[in-house]
Amino acid sequence: MSANVQLPEHLIHIARNQAEQRGLSVDEWIAIAVADHLTGTEAAEEFFRNRAAGARRGALREALDAVPDNPPDPGDEL
């Protein structure tokens, strides 16, 4: 499958330079960059999905309730 993608000129320039440095075509370099991004995104989604699965209702409220109700330090006021 093939797709035409519109990219800003400055990104094409950067991609072309990096592809040349690695001995790749621009198409190959872009495919690798997209695959790396998707892999990273999927890994992040899985991490947060696993963290959420172990969450306990009320845990955030309990943690916040344990924080002392002190006035802000000088300079930290809103």
N, CA, C, O and CB atoms as a CASP TS submission, in Angstrom:
PFRMAT TS
TARGET T0000
AUTHOR 0000-0000-0000
METHOD Language model
MODEL 1
PARENT N/A
ATOM      1  N   MET     1       0.845  -1.172   0.000  1.00  0.00           N
ATOM      2  CA  MET     1       0.000   0.000   0.000  1.00  0.00           C
ATOM      3  C   MET     1       0.891   1.234   0.000  1.00  0.00           C
ATOM      4  O   MET     1       1.963   1.242   0.605  1.00  0.00           O
ATOM      5  CB  MET     1      -0.962  -0.002   1.216  1.00  0.00           C
ATOM      6  N   SER     2       0.445   2.247  -0.667  1.00  0.00           N
ATOM      7  CA  SER     2       1.211   3.477  -0.772  1.00  0.00           C
ATOM      8  C   SER     2       0.317   4.642  -0.389  1.00  0.00           C
ATOM      9  O   SER     2      -0.893   4.605  -0.611  1.00  0.00           O
ATOM     10  CB  SER     2       1.784   3.662  -2.201  1.00  0.00           C
ATOM     11  N   ALA     3       0.914   5.678   0.187  1.00  0.00           N
ATOM     12  CA  ALA     3       0.153   6.869   0.560  1.00  0.00           C
ATOM     13  C   ALA     3       0.977   8.102   0.247  1.00  0.00           C
ATOM     14  O   ALA     3       2.192   8.121   0.440  1.00  0.00           O
ATOM     15  CB  ALA     3      -0.241   6.839   2.059  1.00  0.00           C
ATOM     16  N   ASN     4       0.310   9.116  -0.231  1.00  0.00           N
ATOM     17  CA  ASN     4       0.972  10.403  -0.433  1.00  0.00           C
ATOM     18  C   ASN     4       0.769  11.222   0.822  1.00  0.00           C
ATOM     19  O   ASN     4      -0.354  11.357   1.306  1.00  0.00           O
ATOM     20  CB  ASN     4       0.422  11.150  -1.694  1.00  0.00           C
ATOM     21  N   VAL     5       1.841  11.768   1.347  1.00  0.00           N
ATOM     22  CA  VAL     5       1.792  12.546   2.574  1.00  0.00           C
ATOM     23  C   VAL     5       2.378  13.915   2.308  1.00  0.00           C
ATOM     24  O   VAL     5       3.436  14.033   1.690  1.00  0.00           O
ATOM     25  CB  VAL     5       2.547  11.835   3.721  1.00  0.00           C
ATOM     26  N   GLN     6       1.698  14.952   2.772  1.00  0.00           N
ATOM     27  CA  GLN     6       2.183  16.313   2.639  1.00  0.00           C
ATOM     28  C   GLN     6       2.947  16.686   3.919  1.00  0.00           C
ATOM     29  O   GLN     6       2.404  16.585   5.019  1.00  0.00           O
ATOM     30  CB  GLN     6       1.000  17.306   2.371  1.00  0.00           C
ATOM     31  N   LEU     7       4.189  17.109   3.773  1.00  0.00           N
ATOM     32  CA  LEU     7       5.003  17.536   4.909  1.00  0.00           C
ATOM     33  C   LEU     7       5.520  18.943   4.641  1.00  0.00           C
ATOM     34  O   LEU     7       5.760  19.311   3.491  1.00  0.00           O
ATOM     35  CB  LEU     7       6.183  16.549   5.161  1.00  0.00           C
ATOM     36  N   PRO     8       5.693  19.729   5.699  1.00  0.00           N
ATOM     37  CA  PRO     8       6.299  21.047   5.513  1.00  0.00           C
ATOM     38  C   PRO     8       7.725  20.903   4.964  1.00  0.00           C
ATOM     39  O   PRO     8       8.420  19.932   5.264  1.00  0.00           O
ATOM     40  CB  PRO     8       6.309  21.835   6.851  1.00  0.00           C
ATOM     41  N   GLU     9       8.141  21.865   4.172  1.00  0.00           N
ATOM     42  CA  GLU     9       9.470  21.829   3.532  1.00  0.00           C
ATOM     43  C   GLU     9      10.593  21.619   4.537  1.00  0.00           C
ATOM     44  O   GLU     9      11.523  20.857   4.272  1.00  0.00           O
ATOM     45  CB  GLU     9       9.717  23.119   2.765  1.00  0.00           C
ATOM     46  N   HIS    10      10.520  22.284   5.692  1.00  0.00           N
ATOM     47  CA  HIS    10      11.628  22.148   6.651  1.00  0.00           C
ATOM     48  C   HIS    10      11.737  20.715   7.171  1.00  0.00           C
ATOM     49  O   HIS    10      12.841  20.248   7.452  1.00  0.00           O
ATOM     50  CB  HIS    10      11.440  23.120   7.832  1.00  0.00           C
ATOM     51  N   LEU    11      10.609  20.007   7.304  1.00  0.00           N
ATOM     52  CA  LEU    11      10.670  18.607   7.741  1.00  0.00           C
ATOM     53  C   LEU    11      11.224  17.712   6.642  1.00  0.00           C
ATOM     54  O   LEU    11      11.971  16.773   6.917  1.00  0.00           O
ATOM     55  CB  LEU    11       9.279  18.117   8.163  1.00  0.00           C
ATOM     56  N   ILE    12      10.861  17.998   5.410  1.00  0.00           N
ATOM     57  CA  ILE    12      11.395  17.233   4.287  1.00  0.00           C
ATOM     58  C   ILE    12      12.910  17.418   4.216  1.00  0.00           C
ATOM     59  O   ILE    12      13.647  16.462   3.975  1.00  0.00           O
ATOM     60  CB  ILE    12      10.727  17.668   2.955  1.00  0.00           C
ATOM     61  N   HIS    13      13.364  18.636   4.424  1.00  0.00           N
ATOM     62  CA  HIS    13      14.804  18.923   4.393  1.00  0.00           C
ATOM     63  C   HIS    13      15.533  18.126   5.480  1.00  0.00           C
ATOM     64  O   HIS    13      16.569  17.514   5.218  1.00  0.00           O
ATOM     65  CB  HIS    13      15.061  20.443   4.579  1.00  0.00           C
ATOM     66  N   ILE    14      14.990  18.137   6.689  1.00  0.00           N
ATOM     67  CA  ILE    14      15.612  17.393   7.799  1.00  0.00           C
ATOM     68  C   ILE    14      15.598  15.893   7.500  1.00  0.00           C
ATOM     69  O   ILE    14      16.602  15.207   7.693  1.00  0.00           O
ATOM     70  CB  ILE    14      14.872  17.682   9.139  1.00  0.00           C
ATOM     71  N   ALA    15      14.461  15.393   7.029  1.00  0.00           N
ATOM     72  CA  ALA    15      14.355  13.965   6.710  1.00  0.00           C
ATOM     73  C   ALA    15      15.347  13.575   5.629  1.00  0.00           C
ATOM     74  O   ALA    15      15.989  12.529   5.718  1.00  0.00           O
ATOM     75  CB  ALA    15      12.930  13.616   6.263  1.00  0.00           C
ATOM     76  N   ARG    16      15.473  14.408   4.611  1.00  0.00           N
ATOM     77  CA  ARG    16      16.403  14.125   3.515  1.00  0.00           C
ATOM     78  C   ARG    16      17.838  14.056   4.041  1.00  0.00           C
ATOM     79  O   ARG    16      18.589  13.144   3.696  1.00  0.00           O
ATOM     80  CB  ARG    16      16.285  15.203   2.408  1.00  0.00           C
ATOM     81  N   ASN    17      18.210  15.026   4.875  1.00  0.00           N
ATOM     82  CA  ASN    17      19.574  15.038   5.429  1.00  0.00           C
ATOM     83  C   ASN    17      19.844  13.803   6.282  1.00  0.00           C
ATOM     84  O   ASN    17      20.888  13.165   6.148  1.00  0.00           O
ATOM     85  CB  ASN    17      19.798  16.305   6.267  1.00  0.00           C
ATOM     86  N   GLN    18      18.904  13.469   7.155  1.00  0.00           N
ATOM     87  CA  GLN    18      19.111  12.307   8.028  1.00  0.00           C
ATOM     88  C   GLN    18      19.108  11.005   7.233  1.00  0.00           C
ATOM     89  O   GLN    18      19.866  10.085   7.540  1.00  0.00           O
ATOM     90  CB  GLN    18      18.030  12.257   9.115  1.00  0.00           C
ATOM     91  N   ALA    19      18.260  10.927   6.219  1.00  0.00           N
ATOM     92  CA  ALA    19      18.234   9.728   5.369  1.00  0.00           C
ATOM     93  C   ALA    19      19.570   9.550   4.658  1.00  0.00           C
ATOM     94  O   ALA    19      20.113   8.446   4.602  1.00  0.00           O
ATOM     95  CB  ALA    19      17.088   9.815   4.335  1.00  0.00           C
ATOM     96  N   GLU    20      20.092  10.644   4.115  1.00  0.00           N
ATOM     97  CA  GLU    20      21.393  10.575   3.417  1.00  0.00           C
ATOM     98  C   GLU    20      22.498  10.126   4.363  1.00  0.00           C
ATOM     99  O   GLU    20      23.344   9.316   3.984  1.00  0.00           O
ATOM    100  CB  GLU    20      21.754  11.945   2.805  1.00  0.00           C
ATOM    101  N   GLN    21      22.500  10.642   5.589  1.00  0.00           N
ATOM    102  CA  GLN    21      23.529  10.271   6.569  1.00  0.00           C
ATOM    103  C   GLN    21      23.479   8.778   6.889  1.00  0.00           C
ATOM    104  O   GLN    21      24.501   8.180   7.224  1.00  0.00           O
ATOM    105  CB  GLN    21      23.358  11.087   7.859  1.00  0.00           C
ATOM    106  N   ARG    22      22.307   8.184   6.788  1.00  0.00           N
ATOM    107  CA  ARG    22      22.141   6.768   7.133  1.00  0.00           C
ATOM    108  C   ARG    22      22.121   5.860   5.907  1.00  0.00           C
ATOM    109  O   ARG    22      21.976   4.644   6.031  1.00  0.00           O
ATOM    110  CB  ARG    22      20.864   6.579   7.919  1.00  0.00           C
ATOM    111  N   GLY    23      22.267   6.447   4.738  1.00  0.00           N
ATOM    112  CA  GLY    23      22.253   5.651   3.516  1.00  0.00           C
ATOM    113  C   GLY    23      20.877   5.105   3.173  1.00  0.00           C
ATOM    114  O   GLY    23      20.758   4.022   2.600  1.00  0.00           O
ATOM    115  N   LEU    24      19.845   5.849   3.522  1.00  0.00           N
ATOM    116  CA  LEU    24      18.471   5.426   3.273  1.00  0.00           C
ATOM    117  C   LEU    24      17.797   6.376   2.299  1.00  0.00           C
ATOM    118  O   LEU    24      18.249   7.501   2.089  1.00  0.00           O
ATOM    119  CB  LEU    24      17.678   5.354   4.585  1.00  0.00           C
ATOM    120  N   SER    25      16.714   5.904   1.713  1.00  0.00           N
ATOM    121  CA  SER    25      15.881   6.821   0.945  1.00  0.00           C
ATOM    122  C   SER    25      15.021   7.602   1.942  1.00  0.00           C
ATOM    123  O   SER    25      14.857   7.194   3.092  1.00  0.00           O
ATOM    124  CB  SER    25      14.990   6.050  -0.111  1.00  0.00           C
ATOM    125  N   VAL    26      14.490   8.704   1.492  1.00  0.00           N
ATOM    126  CA  VAL    26      13.610   9.498   2.366  1.00  0.00           C
ATOM    127  C   VAL    26      12.396   8.664   2.758  1.00  0.00           C
ATOM    128  O   VAL    26      11.960   8.708   3.908  1.00  0.00           O
ATOM    129  CB  VAL    26      13.160  10.817   1.661  1.00  0.00           C
ATOM    130  N   ASP    27      11.846   7.903   1.811  1.00  0.00           N
ATOM    131  CA  ASP    27      10.690   7.049   2.120  1.00  0.00           C
ATOM    132  C   ASP    27      11.030   6.033   3.214  1.00  0.00           C
ATOM    133  O   ASP    27      10.239   5.818   4.133  1.00  0.00           O
ATOM    134  CB  ASP    27      10.211   6.314   0.851  1.00  0.00           C
ATOM    135  N   GLU    28      12.211   5.409   3.113  1.00  0.00           N
ATOM    136  CA  GLU    28      12.624   4.438   4.137  1.00  0.00           C
ATOM    137  C   GLU    28      12.782   5.120   5.488  1.00  0.00           C
ATOM    138  O   GLU    28      12.330   4.604   6.510  1.00  0.00           O
ATOM    139  CB  GLU    28      13.945   3.748   3.734  1.00  0.00           C
ATOM    140  N   TRP    29      13.432   6.295   5.486  1.00  0.00           N
ATOM    141  CA  TRP    29      13.662   7.008   6.744  1.00  0.00           C
ATOM    142  C   TRP    29      12.342   7.389   7.396  1.00  0.00           C
ATOM    143  O   TRP    29      12.181   7.232   8.606  1.00  0.00           O
ATOM    144  CB  TRP    29      14.515   8.263   6.506  1.00  0.00           C
ATOM    145  N   ILE    30      11.393   7.890   6.606  1.00  0.00           N
ATOM    146  CA  ILE    30      10.086   8.286   7.149  1.00  0.00           C
ATOM    147  C   ILE    30       9.342   7.064   7.680  1.00  0.00           C
ATOM    148  O   ILE    30       8.721   7.137   8.741  1.00  0.00           O
ATOM    149  CB  ILE    30       9.237   9.004   6.069  1.00  0.00           C
ATOM    150  N   ALA    31       9.393   5.942   6.960  1.00  0.00           N
ATOM    151  CA  ALA    31       8.723   4.726   7.424  1.00  0.00           C
ATOM    152  C   ALA    31       9.287   4.268   8.767  1.00  0.00           C
ATOM    153  O   ALA    31       8.533   3.861   9.651  1.00  0.00           O
ATOM    154  CB  ALA    31       8.864   3.606   6.383  1.00  0.00           C
ATOM    155  N   ILE    32      10.600   4.332   8.921  1.00  0.00           N
ATOM    156  CA  ILE    32      11.234   3.942  10.185  1.00  0.00           C
ATOM    157  C   ILE    32      10.836   4.909  11.293  1.00  0.00           C
ATOM    158  O   ILE    32      10.541   4.480  12.409  1.00  0.00           O
ATOM    159  CB  ILE    32      12.774   3.901  10.036  1.00  0.00           C
ATOM    160  N   ALA    33      10.824   6.213  10.999  1.00  0.00           N
ATOM    161  CA  ALA    33      10.459   7.215  12.000  1.00  0.00           C
ATOM    162  C   ALA    33       9.017   7.017  12.473  1.00  0.00           C
ATOM    163  O   ALA    33       8.736   7.104  13.668  1.00  0.00           O
ATOM    164  CB  ALA    33      10.639   8.631  11.429  1.00  0.00           C
ATOM    165  N   VAL    34       8.114   6.753  11.539  1.00  0.00           N
ATOM    166  CA  VAL    34       6.709   6.526  11.900  1.00  0.00           C
ATOM    167  C   VAL    34       6.586   5.252  12.719  1.00  0.00           C
ATOM    168  O   VAL    34       5.870   5.232  13.721  1.00  0.00           O
ATOM    169  CB  VAL    34       5.820   6.440  10.635  1.00  0.00           C
ATOM    170  N   ALA    35       7.271   4.186  12.312  1.00  0.00           N
ATOM    171  CA  ALA    35       7.211   2.921  13.053  1.00  0.00           C
ATOM    172  C   ALA    35       7.743   3.093  14.470  1.00  0.00           C
ATOM    173  O   ALA    35       7.160   2.568  15.419  1.00  0.00           O
ATOM    174  CB  ALA    35       8.008   1.831  12.322  1.00  0.00           C
ATOM    175  N   ASP    36       8.845   3.823  14.623  1.00  0.00           N
ATOM    176  CA  ASP    36       9.395   4.080  15.965  1.00  0.00           C
ATOM    177  C   ASP    36       8.391   4.832  16.826  1.00  0.00           C
ATOM    178  O   ASP    36       8.194   4.503  17.996  1.00  0.00           O
ATOM    179  CB  ASP    36      10.709   4.880  15.870  1.00  0.00           C
ATOM    180  N   HIS    37       7.764   5.837  16.246  1.00  0.00           N
ATOM    181  CA  HIS    37       6.787   6.625  17.001  1.00  0.00           C
ATOM    182  C   HIS    37       5.598   5.764  17.422  1.00  0.00           C
ATOM    183  O   HIS    37       5.157   5.826  18.569  1.00  0.00           O
ATOM    184  CB  HIS    37       6.302   7.822  16.166  1.00  0.00           C
ATOM    185  N   LEU    38       5.082   4.964  16.493  1.00  0.00           N
ATOM    186  CA  LEU    38       3.931   4.116  16.814  1.00  0.00           C
ATOM    187  C   LEU    38       4.275   3.091  17.877  1.00  0.00           C
ATOM    188  O   LEU    38       3.467   2.819  18.765  1.00  0.00           O
ATOM    189  CB  LEU    38       3.423   3.412  15.563  1.00  0.00           C
ATOM    190  N   THR    39       5.466   2.519  17.795  1.00  0.00           N
ATOM    191  CA  THR    39       5.904   1.551  18.801  1.00  0.00           C
ATOM    192  C   THR    39       5.981   2.211  20.168  1.00  0.00           C
ATOM    193  O   THR    39       5.536   1.639  21.163  1.00  0.00           O
ATOM    194  CB  THR    39       7.268   0.948  18.422  1.00  0.00           C
ATOM    195  N   GLY    40       6.547   3.415  20.220  1.00  0.00           N
ATOM    196  CA  GLY    40       6.639   4.148  21.485  1.00  0.00           C
ATOM    197  C   GLY    40       5.276   4.502  22.030  1.00  0.00           C
ATOM    198  O   GLY    40       5.049   4.422  23.237  1.00  0.00           O
ATOM    199  N   THR    41       4.365   4.894  21.157  1.00  0.00           N
ATOM    200  CA  THR    41       3.012   5.251  21.576  1.00  0.00           C
ATOM    201  C   THR    41       2.285   4.035  22.131  1.00  0.00           C
ATOM    202  O   THR    41       1.621   4.122  23.164  1.00  0.00           O
ATOM    203  CB  THR    41       2.224   5.852  20.405  1.00  0.00           C
ATOM    204  N   GLU    42       2.409   2.905  21.447  1.00  0.00           N
ATOM    205  CA  GLU    42       1.760   1.682  21.922  1.00  0.00           C
ATOM    206  C   GLU    42       2.326   1.257  23.271  1.00  0.00           C
ATOM    207  O   GLU    42       1.579   0.815  24.144  1.00  0.00           O
ATOM    208  CB  GLU    42       1.929   0.551  20.898  1.00  0.00           C
ATOM    209  N   ALA    43       3.633   1.386  23.448  1.00  0.00           N
ATOM    210  CA  ALA    43       4.252   1.017  24.721  1.00  0.00           C
ATOM    211  C   ALA    43       3.743   1.919  25.840  1.00  0.00           C
ATOM    212  O   ALA    43       3.460   1.445  26.940  1.00  0.00           O
ATOM    213  CB  ALA    43       5.789   1.101  24.623  1.00  0.00           C
ATOM    214  N   ALA    44       3.625   3.214  25.564  1.00  0.00           N
ATOM    215  CA  ALA    44       3.129   4.154  26.570  1.00  0.00           C
ATOM    216  C   ALA    44       1.675   3.841  26.917  1.00  0.00           C
ATOM    217  O   ALA    44       1.297   3.846  28.089  1.00  0.00           O
ATOM    218  CB  ALA    44       3.260   5.609  26.067  1.00  0.00           C
ATOM    219  N   GLU    45       0.867   3.571  25.901  1.00  0.00           N
ATOM    220  CA  GLU    45      -0.535   3.231  26.151  1.00  0.00           C
ATOM    221  C   GLU    45      -0.647   1.984  27.015  1.00  0.00           C
ATOM    222  O   GLU    45      -1.457   1.934  27.940  1.00  0.00           O
ATOM    223  CB  GLU    45      -1.282   3.024  24.830  1.00  0.00           C
ATOM    224  N   GLU    46       0.165   0.980  26.714  1.00  0.00           N
ATOM    225  CA  GLU    46       0.127  -0.258  27.499  1.00  0.00           C
ATOM    226  C   GLU    46       0.559   0.006  28.941  1.00  0.00           C
ATOM    227  O   GLU    46      -0.049  -0.519  29.874  1.00  0.00           O
ATOM    228  CB  GLU    46       1.033  -1.334  26.861  1.00  0.00           C
ATOM    229  N   PHE    47       1.604   0.815  29.131  1.00  0.00           N
ATOM    230  CA  PHE    47       2.076   1.150  30.478  1.00  0.00           C
ATOM    231  C   PHE    47       0.958   1.794  31.287  1.00  0.00           C
ATOM    232  O   PHE    47       0.681   1.375  32.411  1.00  0.00           O
ATOM    233  CB  PHE    47       3.297   2.093  30.411  1.00  0.00           C
ATOM    234  N   PHE    48       0.310   2.819  30.713  1.00  0.00           N
ATOM    235  CA  PHE    48      -0.733   3.528  31.458  1.00  0.00           C
ATOM    236  C   PHE    48      -1.985   2.670  31.636  1.00  0.00           C
ATOM    237  O   PHE    48      -2.676   2.787  32.647  1.00  0.00           O
ATOM    238  CB  PHE    48      -1.094   4.831  30.747  1.00  0.00           C
ATOM    239  N   ARG    49      -2.278   1.816  30.667  1.00  0.00           N
ATOM    240  CA  ARG    49      -3.412   0.903  30.812  1.00  0.00           C
ATOM    241  C   ARG    49      -3.152  -0.049  31.987  1.00  0.00           C
ATOM    242  O   ARG    49      -4.052  -0.298  32.790  1.00  0.00           O
ATOM    243  CB  ARG    49      -3.651   0.101  29.491  1.00  0.00           C
ATOM    244  N   ASN    50      -1.935  -0.579  32.092  1.00  0.00           N
ATOM    245  CA  ASN    50      -1.591  -1.475  33.196  1.00  0.00           C
ATOM    246  C   ASN    50      -1.621  -0.749  34.533  1.00  0.00           C
ATOM    247  O   ASN    50      -2.085  -1.295  35.534  1.00  0.00           O
ATOM    248  CB  ASN    50      -0.215  -2.089  32.971  1.00  0.00           C
ATOM    249  N   ARG    51      -1.121   0.494  34.544  1.00  0.00           N
ATOM    250  CA  ARG    51      -1.164   1.276  35.784  1.00  0.00           C
ATOM    251  C   ARG    51      -2.606   1.539  36.208  1.00  0.00           C
ATOM    252  O   ARG    51      -2.941   1.425  37.387  1.00  0.00           O
ATOM    253  CB  ARG    51      -0.414   2.609  35.607  1.00  0.00           C
ATOM    254  N   ALA    52      -3.449   1.887  35.255  1.00  0.00           N
ATOM    255  CA  ALA    52      -4.848   2.178  35.557  1.00  0.00           C
ATOM    256  C   ALA    52      -5.567   0.933  36.061  1.00  0.00           C
ATOM    257  O   ALA    52      -6.439   1.027  36.925  1.00  0.00           O
ATOM    258  CB  ALA    52      -5.558   2.732  34.318  1.00  0.00           C
ATOM    259  N   ALA    53      -5.208  -0.231  35.528  1.00  0.00           N
ATOM    260  CA  ALA    53      -5.862  -1.472  35.944  1.00  0.00           C
ATOM    261  C   ALA    53      -5.608  -1.759  37.417  1.00  0.00           C
ATOM    262  O   ALA    53      -6.440  -2.375  38.083  1.00  0.00           O
ATOM    263  CB  ALA    53      -5.375  -2.646  35.091  1.00  0.00           C
ATOM    264  N   GLY    54      -4.459  -1.313  37.929  1.00  0.00           N
ATOM    265  CA  GLY    54      -4.128  -1.553  39.335  1.00  0.00           C
ATOM    266  C   GLY    54      -4.577  -0.441  40.265  1.00  0.00           C
ATOM    267  O   GLY    54      -4.339  -0.501  41.471  1.00  0.00           O
ATOM    268  N   ALA    55      -5.232   0.584  39.702  1.00  0.00           N
ATOM    269  CA  ALA    55      -5.660   1.718  40.524  1.00  0.00           C
ATOM    270  C   ALA    55      -6.814   1.313  41.439  1.00  0.00           C
ATOM    271  O   ALA    55      -7.623   0.444  41.112  1.00  0.00           O
ATOM    272  CB  ALA    55      -6.078   2.904  39.633  1.00  0.00           C
ATOM    273  N   ARG    56      -6.859   1.958  42.569  1.00  0.00           N
ATOM    274  CA  ARG    56      -7.917   1.688  43.543  1.00  0.00           C
ATOM    275  C   ARG    56      -8.725   2.961  43.721  1.00  0.00           C
ATOM    276  O   ARG    56      -8.163   4.041  43.902  1.00  0.00           O
ATOM    277  CB  ARG    56      -7.330   1.197  44.912  1.00  0.00           C
ATOM    278  N   ARG    57     -10.038   2.834  43.670  1.00  0.00           N
ATOM    279  CA  ARG    57     -10.910   3.998  43.865  1.00  0.00           C
ATOM    280  C   ARG    57     -10.616   4.637  45.217  1.00  0.00           C
ATOM    281  O   ARG    57     -10.471   3.940  46.221  1.00  0.00           O
ATOM    282  CB  ARG    57     -12.408   3.594  43.769  1.00  0.00           C
ATOM    283  N   GLY    58     -10.531   5.932  45.237  1.00  0.00           N
ATOM    284  CA  GLY    58     -10.330   6.653  46.482  1.00  0.00           C
ATOM    285  C   GLY    58      -8.874   6.835  46.861  1.00  0.00           C
ATOM    286  O   GLY    58      -8.577   7.563  47.809  1.00  0.00           O
ATOM    287  N   ALA    59      -7.947   6.189  46.142  1.00  0.00           N
ATOM    288  CA  ALA    59      -6.529   6.271  46.502  1.00  0.00           C
ATOM    289  C   ALA    59      -5.998   7.694  46.351  1.00  0.00           C
ATOM    290  O   ALA    59      -5.217   8.151  47.186  1.00  0.00           O
ATOM    291  CB  ALA    59      -5.704   5.311  45.636  1.00  0.00           C
ATOM    292  N   LEU    60      -6.410   8.399  45.301  1.00  0.00           N
ATOM    293  CA  LEU    60      -5.949   9.774  45.119  1.00  0.00           C
ATOM    294  C   LEU    60      -6.452  10.652  46.251  1.00  0.00           C
ATOM    295  O   LEU    60      -5.693  11.454  46.794  1.00  0.00           O
ATOM    296  CB  LEU    60      -6.416  10.331  43.763  1.00  0.00           C
ATOM    297  N   ARG    61      -7.718  10.513  46.613  1.00  0.00           N
ATOM    298  CA  ARG    61      -8.283  11.319  47.709  1.00  0.00           C
ATOM    299  C   ARG    61      -7.530  11.029  49.003  1.00  0.00           C
ATOM    300  O   ARG    61      -7.226  11.954  49.757  1.00  0.00           O
ATOM    301  CB  ARG    61      -9.805  11.026  47.890  1.00  0.00           C
ATOM    302  N   GLU    62      -7.230   9.780  49.269  1.00  0.00           N
ATOM    303  CA  GLU    62      -6.488   9.415  50.485  1.00  0.00           C
ATOM    304  C   GLU    62      -5.112  10.069  50.485  1.00  0.00           C
ATOM    305  O   GLU    62      -4.673  10.589  51.511  1.00  0.00           O
ATOM    306  CB  GLU    62      -6.348   7.880  50.601  1.00  0.00           C
ATOM    307  N   ALA    63      -4.435  10.047  49.350  1.00  0.00           N
ATOM    308  CA  ALA    63      -3.106  10.656  49.266  1.00  0.00           C
ATOM    309  C   ALA    63      -3.189  12.160  49.473  1.00  0.00           C
ATOM    310  O   ALA    63      -2.362  12.737  50.180  1.00  0.00           O
ATOM    311  CB  ALA    63      -2.453  10.345  47.913  1.00  0.00           C
ATOM    312  N   LEU    64      -4.167  12.789  48.870  1.00  0.00           N
ATOM    313  CA  LEU    64      -4.311  14.245  49.024  1.00  0.00           C
ATOM    314  C   LEU    64      -4.704  14.616  50.449  1.00  0.00           C
ATOM    315  O   LEU    64      -4.261  15.640  50.968  1.00  0.00           O
ATOM    316  CB  LEU    64      -5.355  14.788  48.039  1.00  0.00           C
ATOM    317  N   ASP    65      -5.524  13.796  51.078  1.00  0.00           N
ATOM    318  CA  ASP    65      -5.916  14.055  52.466  1.00  0.00           C
ATOM    319  C   ASP    65      -4.738  13.933  53.423  1.00  0.00           C
ATOM    320  O   ASP    65      -4.752  14.527  54.501  1.00  0.00           O
ATOM    321  CB  ASP    65      -7.018  13.096  52.888  1.00  0.00           C
ATOM    322  N   ALA    66      -3.722  13.173  53.042  1.00  0.00           N
ATOM    323  CA  ALA    66      -2.551  12.983  53.905  1.00  0.00           C
ATOM    324  C   ALA    66      -1.580  14.167  53.825  1.00  0.00           C
ATOM    325  O   ALA    66      -0.661  14.264  54.638  1.00  0.00           O
ATOM    326  CB  ALA    66      -1.824  11.691  53.523  1.00  0.00           C
ATOM    327  N   VAL    67      -1.774  15.059  52.864  1.00  0.00           N
ATOM    328  CA  VAL    67      -0.885  16.219  52.707  1.00  0.00           C
ATOM    329  C   VAL    67      -1.305  17.279  53.707  1.00  0.00           C
ATOM    330  O   VAL    67      -2.485  17.621  53.773  1.00  0.00           O
ATOM    331  CB  VAL    67      -0.927  16.785  51.244  1.00  0.00           C
ATOM    332  N   PRO    68      -0.366  17.813  54.494  1.00  0.00           N
ATOM    333  CA  PRO    68      -0.721  18.852  55.468  1.00  0.00           C
ATOM    334  C   PRO    68      -1.269  20.097  54.776  1.00  0.00           C
ATOM    335  O   PRO    68      -0.865  20.433  53.662  1.00  0.00           O
ATOM    336  CB  PRO    68       0.501  19.223  56.322  1.00  0.00           C
ATOM    337  N   ASP    69      -2.174  20.760  55.436  1.00  0.00           N
ATOM    338  CA  ASP    69      -2.795  21.969  54.895  1.00  0.00           C
ATOM    339  C   ASP    69      -2.022  23.196  55.385  1.00  0.00           C
ATOM    340  O   ASP    69      -2.503  23.963  56.219  1.00  0.00           O
ATOM    341  CB  ASP    69      -4.297  22.060  55.313  1.00  0.00           C
ATOM    342  N   ASN    70      -0.823  23.358  54.849  1.00  0.00           N
ATOM    343  CA  ASN    70       0.034  24.484  55.229  1.00  0.00           C
ATOM    344  C   ASN    70      -0.071  25.594  54.190  1.00  0.00           C
ATOM    345  O   ASN    70      -0.336  25.328  53.017  1.00  0.00           O
ATOM    346  CB  ASN    70       1.506  24.028  55.383  1.00  0.00           C
ATOM    347  N   PRO    71       0.133  26.822  54.613  1.00  0.00           N
ATOM    348  CA  PRO    71       0.164  27.894  53.621  1.00  0.00           C
ATOM    349  C   PRO    71       1.395  27.724  52.722  1.00  0.00           C
ATOM    350  O   PRO    71       2.377  27.108  53.135  1.00  0.00           O
ATOM    351  CB  PRO    71       0.175  29.291  54.315  1.00  0.00           C
ATOM    352  N   PRO    72       1.349  28.265  51.501  1.00  0.00           N
ATOM    353  CA  PRO    72       2.501  28.131  50.608  1.00  0.00           C
ATOM    354  C   PRO    72       3.715  28.859  51.147  1.00  0.00           C
ATOM    355  O   PRO    72       3.595  29.835  51.888  1.00  0.00           O
ATOM    356  CB  PRO    72       2.163  28.655  49.226  1.00  0.00           C
ATOM    357  N   ASP    73       4.883  28.373  50.768  1.00  0.00           N
ATOM    358  CA  ASP    73       6.119  29.055  51.116  1.00  0.00           C
ATOM    359  C   ASP    73       6.144  30.408  50.412  1.00  0.00           C
ATOM    360  O   ASP    73       5.534  30.572  49.355  1.00  0.00           O
ATOM    361  CB  ASP    73       7.362  28.198  50.729  1.00  0.00           C
ATOM    362  N   PRO    74       6.846  31.376  50.995  1.00  0.00           N
ATOM    363  CA  PRO    74       6.930  32.685  50.343  1.00  0.00           C
ATOM    364  C   PRO    74       7.460  32.546  48.913  1.00  0.00           C
ATOM    365  O   PRO    74       8.476  31.892  48.677  1.00  0.00           O
ATOM    366  CB  PRO    74       7.834  33.636  51.158  1.00  0.00           C
ATOM    367  N   GLY    75       6.766  33.162  47.978  1.00  0.00           N
ATOM    368  CA  GLY    75       7.132  33.086  46.572  1.00  0.00           C
ATOM    369  C   GLY    75       6.370  32.024  45.815  1.00  0.00           C
ATOM    370  O   GLY    75       6.372  32.022  44.584  1.00  0.00           O
ATOM    371  N   ASP    76       5.702  31.098  46.544  1.00  0.00           N
ATOM    372  CA  ASP    76       4.946  30.033  45.891  1.00  0.00           C
ATOM    373  C   ASP    76       3.443  30.337  45.841  1.00  0.00           C
ATOM    374  O   ASP    76       2.654  29.510  45.385  1.00  0.00           O
ATOM    375  CB  ASP    76       5.183  28.715  46.614  1.00  0.00           C
ATOM    376  N   GLU    77       3.054  31.531  46.314  1.00  0.00           N
ATOM    377  CA  GLU    77       1.637  31.871  46.327  1.00  0.00           C
ATOM    378  C   GLU    77       1.121  32.038  44.888  1.00  0.00           C
ATOM    379  O   GLU    77       1.878  32.351  43.970  1.00  0.00           O
ATOM    380  CB  GLU    77       1.398  33.164  47.148  1.00  0.00           C
ATOM    381  N   LEU    78      -0.177  31.823  44.727  1.00  0.00           N
ATOM    382  CA  LEU    78      -0.797  32.054  43.421  1.00  0.00           C
ATOM    383  C   LEU    78      -1.254  33.472  43.321  1.00  0.00           C
ATOM    384  O   LEU    78      -1.806  33.871  42.295  1.00  0.00           O
ATOM    385  CB  LEU    78      -1.967  31.108  43.184  1.00  0.00           C
TER
END
